[in-house]
Amino acid sequence: MFIAQNSQPVQVSFLGWHGRFPRAVALLASAASAGVTAAGIGSARIVRLRRAAVIEPMTPDLGHGRVNDTVEIPAVEAMSVGEVNQNVARLAE
């Protein structure tokens, strides 16, 4: 339907190229070239960010002077609700 409604020839001039094409072909070619350009720019940006991430890893320093230290977390025993309430009451005294 799009091609049938946009079959009138139009003059196209771009960077020294000149020609007459059906309007539908000119519109589809311009949309496709815009998509390829955007994909190329986006891909270049992603590659640049990945290279920067490899060079400078975004790992937090835990304050020990070394990166990627592990932190030991002590085990916690399970308590019933009654035991929790007793401990809270004891702490409040």
DSSP file (Angstrom, degrees, kcal/mol; ACC not computed):
  #  RESIDUE AA STRUCTURE BP1 BP2  ACC     N-H-->O    O-->H-N    N-H-->O    O-->H-N    TCO  KAPPA ALPHA  PHI   PSI    X-CA   Y-CA   Z-CA
    1    1 A M     >        0   0    0      0, 0.0     4,-2.1     0, 0.0     5,-0.2   0.000 360.0 360.0 360.0 -45.0    0.0    0.0    0.0
    2    2 A F  H  >  +     0   0    0      1,-0.2     4,-1.2     2,-0.2    22,-0.1   0.917 360.0  46.1 -59.5 -44.5    2.8    2.4    0.9
    3    3 A I  H  4 S+     0   0    0      1,-0.2    21,-0.2     2,-0.2    -1,-0.2   0.889 111.2  52.2 -68.1 -38.9    4.6    1.8   -2.3
    4    4 A A  H >4 S+     0   0    0      1,-0.2     3,-0.6     2,-0.1    -1,-0.2   0.870 112.4  44.9 -65.5 -36.4    1.5    2.1   -4.4
    5    5 A Q  H 3< S+     0   0    0     -4,-2.1    -1,-0.2     1,-0.2     3,-0.2   0.696 117.1  45.0 -81.2 -18.4    0.6    5.5   -2.8
    6    6 A N  T 3< S+     0   0    0     -4,-1.2    18,-2.5    -3,-0.2    19,-0.3  -0.334  71.8 118.6-121.4  50.2    4.2    6.9   -3.1
    7    7 A S    <   +     0   0    0     -3,-0.6    -1,-0.1    16,-0.2    -2,-0.1   0.458  37.9 117.2 -95.8  -1.3    5.2    5.9   -6.6
    8    8 A Q  S    S-     0   0    0     -3,-0.2    15,-2.1    14,-0.1     2,-0.1  -0.455  70.9-114.5 -67.8 135.7    5.7    9.5   -8.0
    9    9 A P  E     -A   22   0A   0      0, 0.0     2,-0.3     0, 0.0    -1,-0.1  -0.457  34.1-168.5 -72.3 143.2    9.3   10.0   -9.1
   10   10 A V  E     -A   21   0A   0     11,-3.0    11,-2.1    -2,-0.1     2,-0.5  -0.952  25.3-113.1-129.8 150.9   11.3   12.6   -7.1
   11   11 A Q  E     -A   20   0A   0     -2,-0.3     2,-0.5     9,-0.2     9,-0.2  -0.721  33.5-167.0 -83.5 127.9   14.7   14.2   -7.7
   12   12 A V  E     +A   19   0A   0      7,-3.5     7,-1.9    -2,-0.5     2,-0.4  -0.975  10.7 177.1-120.8 127.7   17.3   13.1   -5.2
   13   13 A S  E     +A   18   0A   0     -2,-0.5     2,-0.3     5,-0.2     5,-0.2  -0.992  10.2 159.3-129.7 124.0   20.7   14.9   -4.8
   14   14 A F  E >   -A   17   0A   0      3,-2.3     3,-2.2    -2,-0.4    -2,-0.0  -0.924  68.3 -24.0-149.9 119.4   23.1   13.7   -2.1
   15   15 A L  T 3  S-     0   0    0     -2,-0.3     3,-0.1     1,-0.3    -1,-0.0   0.865 129.7 -41.7  48.1  46.8   26.9   14.3   -1.9
   16   16 A G  T 3  S+     0   0    0      1,-0.3     2,-0.4     0, 0.0    -1,-0.3   0.355 112.8 119.3  87.3  -7.4   27.2   14.7   -5.6
   17   17 A W  E <   -A   14   0A   0     -3,-2.2    -3,-2.3     2,-0.0     2,-0.4  -0.760  40.1-175.7 -91.2 137.9   24.9   11.9   -6.5
   18   18 A H  E     +A   13   0A   0     -2,-0.4     2,-0.3    -5,-0.2    -5,-0.2  -0.986  16.3 131.1-132.4 143.1   21.8   12.9   -8.6
   19   19 A G  E     -A   12   0A   0     -7,-1.9    -7,-3.5    -2,-0.4     2,-0.5  -0.978  47.7-111.5-176.1 168.5   18.9   10.7   -9.7
   20   20 A R  E     +A   11   0A   0     -2,-0.3    -9,-0.2    -9,-0.2    -2,-0.0  -0.972  40.2 164.9-116.6 126.4   15.2   10.3   -9.9
   21   21 A F  E     -A   10   0A   0    -11,-2.1   -11,-3.0    -2,-0.5     2,-0.1  -0.928  45.2 -88.5-134.3 157.1   13.6    7.6   -7.8
   22   22 A P  E  >  -A    9   0A   0      0, 0.0     4,-2.2     0, 0.0     3,-0.4  -0.422  42.5-118.3 -61.6 145.2   10.1    6.7   -6.8
   23   23 A R  H  > S+     0   0    0    -15,-2.1     4,-2.6     1,-0.2     5,-0.2   0.865 113.1  55.4 -56.5 -39.3    9.2    8.5   -3.5
   24   24 A A  H  > S+     0   0    0    -18,-2.5     4,-2.6   -21,-0.2    -1,-0.2   0.904 108.3  48.0 -62.0 -41.6    8.7    5.2   -1.6
   25   25 A V  H  > S+     0   0    0     -3,-0.4     4,-2.5   -19,-0.3    -1,-0.2   0.915 112.2  49.4 -65.8 -42.7   12.2    4.0   -2.6
   26   26 A A  H  X S+     0   0    0     -4,-2.2     4,-2.1     2,-0.2    -2,-0.2   0.911 113.5  46.1 -63.4 -42.4   13.8    7.4   -1.5
   27   27 A L  H  X S+     0   0    0     -4,-2.6     4,-2.3     2,-0.2    -2,-0.2   0.922 114.4  46.7 -67.0 -44.1   11.9    7.3    1.8
   28   28 A L  H  X S+     0   0    0     -4,-2.6     4,-2.4    -5,-0.2    -2,-0.2   0.890 112.5  50.5 -66.2 -38.4   12.8    3.7    2.6
   29   29 A A  H  X S+     0   0    0     -4,-2.5     4,-2.4    -5,-0.2    -1,-0.2   0.902 111.2  48.3 -66.2 -40.4   16.5    4.3    1.6
   30   30 A S  H  X S+     0   0    0     -4,-2.1     4,-2.0    -5,-0.2    -2,-0.2   0.899 112.7  48.2 -67.7 -38.6   16.8    7.3    3.8
   31   31 A A  H  X S+     0   0    0     -4,-2.3     4,-2.1     2,-0.2    -2,-0.2   0.908 112.7  48.7 -66.4 -40.8   15.2    5.5    6.8
   32   32 A A  H  X S+     0   0    0     -4,-2.4     4,-2.3     2,-0.2    -2,-0.2   0.909 111.4  49.1 -66.2 -41.4   17.5    2.5    6.3
   33   33 A S  H  X S+     0   0    0     -4,-2.4     4,-2.2     1,-0.2    -1,-0.2   0.871 110.1  51.8 -67.8 -34.3   20.6    4.7    6.1
   34   34 A A  H  X S+     0   0    0     -4,-2.0     4,-2.5     2,-0.2    -1,-0.2   0.904 110.4  49.1 -65.3 -40.6   19.5    6.5    9.2
   35   35 A G  H  X S+     0   0    0     -4,-2.1     4,-2.4     2,-0.2    -2,-0.2   0.903 111.3  48.3 -64.8 -41.7   19.1    3.2   11.0
   36   36 A V  H  X S+     0   0    0     -4,-2.3     4,-2.3     2,-0.2    -2,-0.2   0.904 112.4  49.6 -65.3 -41.1   22.5    2.0    9.9
   37   37 A T  H  X S+     0   0    0     -4,-2.2     4,-2.4     2,-0.2     5,-0.2   0.932 112.2  46.9 -63.1 -46.4   24.1    5.2   11.0
   38   38 A A  H  X S+     0   0    0     -4,-2.5     4,-2.6     1,-0.2    -2,-0.2   0.898 112.5  50.0 -63.6 -40.8   22.5    5.1   14.4
   39   39 A A  H  X S+     0   0    0     -4,-2.4     4,-2.5     2,-0.2    -1,-0.2   0.895 110.9  50.0 -64.8 -39.6   23.5    1.5   14.9
   40   40 A G  H  X S+     0   0    0     -4,-2.3     4,-2.2     2,-0.2    -2,-0.2   0.926 112.9  45.1 -64.8 -44.8   27.1    2.2   13.9
   41   41 A I  H  X S+     0   0    0     -4,-2.4     4,-1.9     2,-0.2    -2,-0.2   0.913 114.8  48.8 -65.4 -42.5   27.3    5.1   16.4
   42   42 A G  H  X S+     0   0    0     -4,-2.6     4,-2.2    -5,-0.2    -2,-0.2   0.897 111.0  49.8 -64.1 -40.9   25.7    3.1   19.1
   43   43 A S  H  X S+     0   0    0     -4,-2.5     4,-2.5     1,-0.2    -1,-0.2   0.903 109.4  51.5 -65.0 -40.7   27.9    0.1   18.6
   44   44 A A  H  X S+     0   0    0     -4,-2.2     4,-2.1     1,-0.2    -1,-0.2   0.894 110.2  50.0 -62.6 -39.1   31.0    2.4   18.7
   45   45 A R  H  X S+     0   0    0     -4,-1.9     4,-2.4     2,-0.2    -2,-0.2   0.908 110.5  49.2 -65.7 -42.7   29.8    3.8   22.0
   46   46 A I  H  X S+     0   0    0     -4,-2.2     4,-2.5     2,-0.2    -2,-0.2   0.920 111.1  49.5 -63.8 -44.2   29.2    0.4   23.5
   47   47 A V  H  X S+     0   0    0     -4,-2.5     4,-2.4     1,-0.2    -1,-0.2   0.914 111.1  50.5 -60.8 -42.8   32.7   -0.8   22.4
   48   48 A R  H  X S+     0   0    0     -4,-2.1     4,-2.0     1,-0.2    -2,-0.2   0.912 111.4  47.4 -62.6 -43.1   34.3    2.3   23.9
   49   49 A L  H  X S+     0   0    0     -4,-2.4     4,-2.1     2,-0.2    -1,-0.2   0.883 111.4  50.8 -66.7 -38.1   32.5    1.8   27.2
   50   50 A R  H  X S+     0   0    0     -4,-2.5     4,-1.7     2,-0.2    -2,-0.2   0.904 110.1  49.5 -66.7 -40.1   33.4   -1.9   27.4
   51   51 A R  H  X S+     0   0    0     -4,-2.4     4,-2.0     1,-0.2    -1,-0.2   0.903 111.1  49.6 -64.3 -39.9   37.1   -1.1   26.8
   52   52 A A  H  X S+     0   0    0     -4,-2.0     4,-2.7     1,-0.2    -1,-0.2   0.874 108.8  53.0 -65.6 -36.4   37.0    1.6   29.5
   53   53 A A  H  < S+     0   0    0     -4,-2.1    -1,-0.2     1,-0.2    -2,-0.2   0.842 109.3  49.0 -68.8 -32.8   35.4   -0.9   31.9
   54   54 A V  H  < S+     0   0    0     -4,-1.7    -1,-0.2     1,-0.2    -2,-0.2   0.886 114.0  45.7 -72.3 -39.0   38.1   -3.4   31.3
   55   55 A I  H  < S+     0   0    0     -4,-2.0    -2,-0.2     1,-0.3    -3,-0.2   0.926 128.5  24.4 -70.5 -44.9   40.8   -0.8   31.8
   56   56 A E  S  < S-     0   0    0     -4,-2.7    -1,-0.3    -5,-0.2    -2,-0.1  -0.808  83.3-153.4-122.8  88.9   39.3    0.6   35.0
   57   57 A P        -     0   0    0      0, 0.0     2,-1.1     0, 0.0    -3,-0.1  -0.329  16.6-130.8 -62.7 142.7   37.0   -1.9   36.7
   58   58 A M        +     0   0    0     -5,-0.1    -5,-0.0     2,-0.0    -4,-0.0  -0.379  55.4 142.6 -91.9  56.4   34.3   -0.4   38.7
   59   59 A T        -     0   0    0     -2,-1.1     2,-0.1     1,-0.0     0, 0.0  -0.846  50.9-120.4 -98.8 129.0   35.0   -2.5   41.8
   60   60 A P        -     0   0    0      0, 0.0     8,-0.7     0, 0.0     2,-0.5  -0.370  16.5-126.2 -70.8 146.9   34.5   -0.7   45.2
   61   61 A D  B     -B   67   0B   0      6,-0.1     6,-0.2     1,-0.1     0, 0.0  -0.819  13.2-152.3 -88.5 125.8   37.4   -0.4   47.6
   62   62 A L        -     0   0    0      4,-0.8    -1,-0.1    -2,-0.5     5,-0.1   0.325  46.9 -99.5 -86.2   9.9   36.3   -1.8   50.9
   63   63 A G  S    S+     0   0    0      3,-0.1     4,-0.1     1,-0.0    -1,-0.1   0.477 102.2 101.8  91.4   1.8   38.7    0.4   52.8
   64   64 A H  S    S-     0   0    0      2,-0.4     3,-0.1     5,-0.0    -3,-0.0   0.390  96.9-109.7 -97.5   2.1   41.4   -2.2   53.4
   65   65 A G  S    S+     0   0    0      1,-0.2     2,-0.4     0, 0.0    -4,-0.0   0.386  92.8  92.2  84.9  -5.7   43.7   -0.9   50.6
   66   66 A R  S >  S-     0   0    0      0, 0.0    -4,-0.8     0, 0.0     3,-0.6  -0.945  72.4-129.0-122.7 145.2   42.9   -4.0   48.5
   67   67 A V  B 3  S+B   61   0B   0     -2,-0.4    -6,-0.1     1,-0.2    -8,-0.0  -0.673  87.1  22.2 -90.4 146.7   40.2   -4.4   45.9
   68   68 A N  T 3  S+     0   0    0     -8,-0.7    -1,-0.2    -2,-0.3     2,-0.1   0.752  77.5 164.3  71.9  27.9   37.8   -7.4   46.0
   69   69 A D    <   -     0   0    0     -3,-0.6     2,-0.3     1,-0.1    -1,-0.2  -0.455  33.9-128.1 -67.3 148.4   38.3   -8.2   49.7
   70   70 A T        -     0   0    0     -2,-0.1     2,-0.5    -8,-0.0    -1,-0.1  -0.769  13.8-140.1 -97.7 148.5   35.6  -10.5   51.0
   71   71 A V        -     0   0    0     -2,-0.3     2,-0.4     2,-0.0     0, 0.0  -0.926  12.2-134.4-111.1 127.8   33.7   -9.6   54.1
   72   72 A E        -     0   0    0     -2,-0.5    -2,-0.0     1,-0.0     0, 0.0  -0.676  16.8-161.9 -81.7 129.2   32.9  -12.3   56.7
   73   73 A I        -     0   0    0     -2,-0.4     3,-0.1     3,-0.0    -2,-0.0  -0.957  19.9-126.7-112.4 119.7   29.3  -12.2   57.9
   74   74 A P        -     0   0    0      0, 0.0     2,-0.1     0, 0.0     0, 0.0  -0.291  29.0-103.4 -66.5 150.0   28.8  -14.1   61.1
   75   75 A A        -     0   0    0      1,-0.0     2,-0.5     0, 0.0     0, 0.0  -0.436  31.5-144.7 -71.1 145.4   26.0  -16.7   61.2
   76   76 A V        -     0   0    0     -2,-0.1     2,-0.2    -3,-0.1    -1,-0.0  -0.942  11.2-130.7-115.3 132.0   22.8  -15.7   62.9
   77   77 A E        -     0   0    0     -2,-0.5     2,-0.3     1,-0.1     0, 0.0  -0.557  26.7-111.0 -81.1 146.2   20.8  -18.3   64.9
   78   78 A A        -     0   0    0     -2,-0.2     2,-0.3     1,-0.0    -1,-0.1  -0.562  37.2-168.8 -75.5 136.9   17.1  -18.5   64.2
   79   79 A M        -     0   0    0     -2,-0.3     2,-0.1     3,-0.0    -1,-0.0  -0.926  19.7-119.5-125.9 151.4   14.9  -17.3   67.1
   80   80 A S     >  -     0   0    0     -2,-0.3     4,-2.0     1,-0.1     5,-0.2  -0.372  34.9-104.8 -79.6 168.6   11.2  -17.6   67.7
   81   81 A V  H  > S+     0   0    0      1,-0.2     4,-2.4     2,-0.2     5,-0.2   0.874 122.0  54.7 -62.3 -37.5    9.0  -14.5   68.0
   82   82 A G  H  > S+     0   0    0      1,-0.2     4,-2.2     2,-0.2    -1,-0.2   0.906 107.5  49.0 -63.8 -41.7    8.9  -15.0   71.8
   83   83 A E  H  > S+     0   0    0      2,-0.2     4,-2.4     1,-0.2    -1,-0.2   0.888 110.3  51.4 -65.0 -38.5   12.7  -15.1   72.1
   84   84 A V  H  X S+     0   0    0     -4,-2.0     4,-2.4     2,-0.2    -2,-0.2   0.934 110.1  49.1 -62.9 -45.3   12.9  -11.9   70.0
   85   85 A N  H  X S+     0   0    0     -4,-2.4     4,-2.4     1,-0.2    -2,-0.2   0.895 110.6  50.8 -62.7 -39.4   10.4  -10.1   72.3
   86   86 A Q  H  X S+     0   0    0     -4,-2.2     4,-2.4     2,-0.2    -1,-0.2   0.923 111.1  48.1 -63.5 -43.9   12.3  -11.3   75.4
   87   87 A N  H  X S+     0   0    0     -4,-2.4     4,-2.1     2,-0.2    -2,-0.2   0.888 112.0  49.2 -64.5 -38.6   15.6   -9.9   74.0
   88   88 A V  H  X S+     0   0    0     -4,-2.4     4,-1.7     2,-0.2    -1,-0.2   0.910 111.5  49.2 -66.0 -41.4   14.0   -6.6   73.1
   89   89 A A  H  X S+     0   0    0     -4,-2.4     4,-0.8     1,-0.2    -2,-0.2   0.900 111.0  50.3 -64.8 -40.6   12.5   -6.3   76.5
   90   90 A R  H >< S+     0   0    0     -4,-2.4     3,-0.6     1,-0.2    -1,-0.2   0.889 111.2  48.4 -63.6 -40.4   15.9   -7.1   78.1
   91   91 A L  H 3< S+     0   0    0     -4,-2.1    -1,-0.2     1,-0.2    -2,-0.2   0.809 106.8  57.0 -70.4 -28.9   17.6   -4.4   76.0
   92   92 A A  H 3<        0   0    0     -4,-1.7    -1,-0.2     1,-0.2    -2,-0.2   0.695 360.0 360.0 -76.4 -17.5   14.9   -1.8   76.8
   93   93 A E    <<        0   0    0     -4,-0.8    -1,-0.2    -3,-0.6    -2,-0.1   0.476 360.0 360.0 -71.3 360.0   15.6   -2.2   80.6
